[in-house]
Amino acid sequence: MKNVLSKVSIIVPVYNIENYLEKCLNSLINQTCQNIEILVVNDGSTDDSGKIINDFSVQFPEKIKAFHKNNGGLSDARNYGIDHASGDYIGFVDSDDYVSPTMFEEMINLAEKHSAEMVICNIQKVDEKGNVTQKLTQIPNMPEKIDLETHFSVFSDISYFACNKLFKKDLFDTKRFKKGISFEDIQLIPQLLLECKTIAHTRVFHYQYLERQNSISKTHTEKGLDILRAVDDVEAAFEKSIYSHKRKELKNFQILEGVYTFLAYLAFVKDENLFYKMSAELDAFRKKNDIKIKDILTYSRFDRNYILSLSVRKKIFYLLFFAGQKKLIRKLI
């Protein structure tokens, strides 16, 4: 690939992740893109993460910028990195994940080739031995360069992870991750997309998302309601955007994130009272946004009926929920 002139700032928030941090940082140190800075933000870790960060910053002072701050959560750590970034583009990598050596070189070349404000790559889930457990294709059947006015369906189709994307730094001039919430990516990244006119993507699975055993069984709590609040925030930004006339895509976004993503979380809520409370919140969300069961069942993602593309287990859960069989669902959970 050609030499890259623009600079990339890669922000890595760190909190008590000593067992995985070295692999993450090594994957960034060894990027073929040379014009990078790696901002590692230690968000009040109490393990040896801080020492690992300092060791890397001493060994690679031209690339690693080490920051240590009091614990403020993921959004706060990312925002701290944004505030200290000097690059023309910004990327985010979670500290237990890792990336391919050519990720940022290819993505910045795509950004500059197409004058794209955002670039997206594919993701694959890996286990702790490095085995690929799932491939997550992000934008199937679309050209490399996507004009949003022409192909705005991607607004309601793509997954809004922060970590498989490269952003033009200007997108953050007036926007930051919302502090003190869960699902901050769903809250912010769609708002950034609404500021774009062109995005680009690569079909390469550059981003390696580690599925840790101890994270799979984590407790699902009332924090899931932040999904619905995030969707409301995006709607407010949508109404002020240049795409505010594209009502179908807004409703489809509300269906994908506000209904399907929310239900995927709700399926793992063990507390019965909380389950019913959150179900009532979803009903209120649907009523407020005039989302009918027919809209949900006919929703298509990338021109394919969404619910038909799911596993049998998910189909059963969703169909029982939409049929009002919540008591039967409780027996299955």
N, C-alpha and C positions, 0 to 999 in steps of 0.2 A: 504493500500500500504506500501511497505518497506520504511525504512528511507532513505532519499536521502543524499548522501555525497557531491555531486557537488553543487556549489553555483550558483544561478540565479540572474542576475541583471535585474530588470524591469525598463525600462526608460519611464517616463511619461512627455511629453512636455506640458506645460500649457500656454495658452494665453487667458485671459479674459473669463473664463469659470466658474465663481463663483457658478452658479446655479447647476452645475452638478459634480463639483470636489469632493465633500465629498463622494458621492455614489461610484465614481471611486476608490478613495483611500481606502474606507472601504472594497471594494471587494478585494483589494490587501493585506491589513493588515490581513484579515481573510483567507488567503490562507493556505491550509493544508500543503503545502511545507514550512517548517520553515527556511530553509537555503537560505533566500532571502535578497536582498537589493532593496529598491524602491528609485530610483533616480528621484526626482521630479524637473524638470527644468522649473522655472518661466521665460518665455521668454519676459520679459518687460511688464507684465500685468498692466493695469491701474485700474482694479476693485479690489475686495477683495480677489482675488485668492492668492496673496502673503501671506495675513494674514492666510488664511485657511491652506496653506502649512506649515507655521511656527507653527501653532497650532498642526498640526499632527506630526511634527518633534519633538516637545516638549513632546507630549503624547506618541509617539512611537519612541524614539531615537535609539533603537536597529534595527529598520527596515527602517525608513524614513531618506533619505539624501536630504536635501533641498538645492537647488541652485537657485540663482537669477542673471540674466544677462540682458543686453540690448537686445531689440527685434532684432532678426536676422532671424526669420522664422522657419518653422517646421524642415527643414533639419538641420539648425544650432543648434537648441535645441536638436535634437536627437544625432547629432555628439558630442555635449558637454557632453551628458550623456554617450555615448560610451567611450569618453576620460577619464571619471571618474569611469567607471565600473570596479569592481574587481572580478566579477563572472566568472565562467567557461562557462556559457551560458548567452545569452542576449535575452530579450523579450521586445516588445514595446506595450504600451497600450495608446490609445488616451484618453485625460482627460475628454471627455464627454461620454465615453463608460464604460462598466464594465464587469467583467468576473466571471465565476463560481468558487466556492471555491477550487475545485480540479484541475483547469486548469494546473497550473505549475507543480504540483506534477506528474500528469499523463504524461505530455509532457517530463519532464526530465527523468522519468523512461523509456519512449519509446526511448529517445535519447541514454540512456546508455545500454538498452537491445539490441538495434540493431546497436550500434556504428554509429548512424545517425548524420550528421552534421546539419540537419534541420528537424524540426518536425512541422506538420501542423494540426490545428483543424478546425472544422466546425464553421460557423458564423450564427447567426440569427439576423435579424433586429428587433428592438423593438421601440415602440413609447414612449412618455414621461410618460405614465402610466405603462410601463413595459409589455404591451401586445406584443406578437410576431406577427410581420406583414409579415415576410418572412424568410424561412429557406434556407440557402445557403450551400448546400453540396459541399465540395471542391474537393474531389477525390473519385468519385464513382467507384465501381467494380475494386478496386485495393487491393493487399495485404497490411497488416499493414507495412511491411518493403518493400521498393521499391529500387531495384538496378537500378541506372540511366542508366547504359550501356545497360541493358536489356529492361528497360521500359522508354526510353527517351522521349516517346510521352508526358509525363507529362510536359515537358518543354514548350510545346506549348498549353497545356490544362489548367493548373492551373491558379488561380487568384493570382496576385502578390501583395496582401495586406501585409504590414509589420506586422500588429498587431495580426494576428492569427497564428503566427509562433514563434518557439523557434530556435535560432541560436547558433551554437558553436562560441564562441567569436573569435576564430582564423580566422573566415571568414572575420572579420573586420581589420585584420592586415594591409592590404594595401588599404582598400576600405571604403568610407564614402558616406553618402547621398549628392547628388549634391546640392549646395546652389543656391538660387535665381531662382529656377524653380518650376513649378507645376508638378504633376504626378511623384514625386521623387521615389515613390515605383516601378513604372514600369521601371524607369531608373536603379535602383540599385538591387532590389531583384532577377531578373533573372541572373544578373552577379554573385550574391552570389551562386545561384543554380548551375551555371557552375563550381564552385569550389568544389562542393559536389560529392561524389560517392554514398552515401546512404542517403535517406530521409525516414521518417516514418510519419504516420498520425493516428489520432483517429477520429472515427465517431461521437464523442460527440460534441454538439454545445456549446463549452465553451465560445466563445467570443460573447458578446452582443453589437451589433452596434446600437447606438441610432440615429434614424432619427428624427432630430429636425425640427419642422415646419418652422422655419425661414431659414433653410438651403436648403429646397427643391426647393425654387423659386430663388435661387441665380443666379446671372448673369453669363452667359457663354460668354467668351471673347476670344481674340486672344491667351490667355494662353493655349488653347487647342492644339495649334501647338507644345507645349512641348511634347505631346504624340509621335509625329513623330520623334522628336529629341531624345527622350528617346529610341525608338526602334532602331534608328541608333547607339546609344551608345552601346546598347546590342549586335548588330550585330558585332561591332568592337571587343567586348570582346569574342564573340562566335568564331570568326576567330582564336583567340589565345588560345582557350580552348582545352581540351582533346576530346571534342565532335564535333570539327569543321567538321568532315566528315559526320555528320548527317544533310544533307542539307534539307531534307523534313521537319524536325522539325523546322528548322530556318524559312523556308517559312511560315509554319503554324503559328509560333509565330508572324511573320510580318502581317499575315492576321488577327489573333485574335486581337492583340493590335493596329497595325498600321491602320487597316481598320475598323473592327467592333467597337472597343473601341473608336476610333476617331470619327466615324460616330454617335455613341451614344451621344457623347458630341456635335457634330455639329448640331444634331437635335434640340438643345435648344438655338442655336445662333440666336438671334432676328434681329440683324443688317444685312440688306440684302447685303450690299457691303462686309462686313466681311465674310458672309456666302459663297459668291462666291470666295473670295480670299482664304479661307481655303479649299474650294472644289478643287481649282486649285492646292493647295499644296498637297492635297491627290492624285490627278491625277499624279503629278510629282513623288511622292513617289512610287506609283504603277508602273509607267514606269521604274523608276530607278531599282526597285527590280524585274522587270518582273513578276508582279502579274496580271494575267488575270482574267476577270470576271468569267470564268469557275472555276478557282482555288478558288475564293471566295465562289461561290455558292455550290461547292462540299466539302468545308472544313468541316471536322468532328471533334467534340470535345468530348473526351471520347467515341469514336466509335459511335457517333450519329450526323447526319447532323445538323450543327449548326443553319442555318437559319430556318430550319423547326421546331426547338425547341423553337423559339421565339414567342412572342405575335403577334396577327394579325396586330396591329398598327406598331410594329417594322418591321415586314415582308414587309408591304406596303411601309414604308419609304425606307428601304434598296433596295427593288426591283425597286422602282421608281428612286432612285439615280443611281443604276447600269444601268438603261435603259436610263440615260441621261435626265430625266424629272425634272430638278432642278427647273424650273419655276413653275411647278405644285406642287412641294414640298413646295415652298415658300408660296403658297396659303393655304396649309394645316397647316403650322407652326403657 
